[in-house]
Amino acid sequence: MKANKALKRLTHVEDLLSDVMERYSADAPEIRQQLLDAKAAVGRAKDAVNVQESSEKTSARKKAATKKKVAVKVPRAKAAKKQRKTTRDYEE
């Protein structure tokens, strides 16, 4: 799964958990604590995806930079042009 898609889904999950926490009664502190723990876990997952995404971008930039250094194009020697026959050649 791509990092952007994972981040969107994790954000959606985080919003859903926040919504459930707001609606849930304050009379059950054990369940609210479990919801808080779940929300914190989703936050840690988002951070991990962000770190992975940024490291992939940097490694891709490094790979591109090394490819540019290695792949130096050297111009090829041009082949000599073929001379067409002129009217002078036909006269001889």
N, C-alpha and C positions, 0 to 999 in steps of 0.2 A: 504494500500500500504506500502510496506517495505520502510524503510528510505533510503537505498542505491538507490533504484529505483527512489524515489522522488527526491533525490539529482541529479541523472543523468538527469532527465527530466528538473529540474529547471536550471541546468547548460546549457542544450541545449537551453532553452528559453532565457536565458541570452545572449548566443552567437548569437541567431537570432536577438535579440533586438540591440545588438552592431552592427551587420551587417547592419541592416536597418538604424541605426543612421549614420553610415559612408556613406551610399549611399544617404541618404536624403539630399536635398538641404538645405543650411544654410539660405535661404530666408524665411523660415517659422519657426520662433523661438517658436511659440506656440506649434507646433507639436513636435519639438525637445524637448521642455520642458516636454511634455506628455510622450515621449519615455524615457527621463531620469527618470521621476517619476516611470514609469513602471519597468525600470531596477533596480531602488532602491528598489521597492517593492519585486521584485524577490530575490534580495540580502537579504532582511530581512526575506523572507520565507525560504531561504537556511539556514540562521543562526538559525531560529526557529527549523528547522528539525534537525540540528546538535546538538542543545541543548537537544532536546527531545531524540535523539538517544543516546547521552552520558548519560543522566539520566536513560534511560532504561537499559543500560549496567551496570551502577552502582547498580541499584536496583536489577538486575538479579544476580549480584555478591553477594549482601547482602543476597538475598534469598537463594542462594546456600550455603553461609557461615552459615546461621542459620540452614539450613537443615542438614548440616554436623554436627553441634553441637548437634542438637536434636536427630538425627538418629545415635546414637552410637550403634554399633552392639556388642551384648554380646554373646560370644560363648555358644552354647547349650551343655548340658551335654550329652556325648555320651552314647548310650544304650550299655548294656553289650553284648559282643559277645556271640552268641550261640556256645556251645562246640559241636563239632562233635564227634561222637562215635569213639573210637579207638579200636584197636584189643584187648586190655586188657578188654574193656567193653564187647566184644563179648564172651570172654573166661569165664567170670563169670557167 
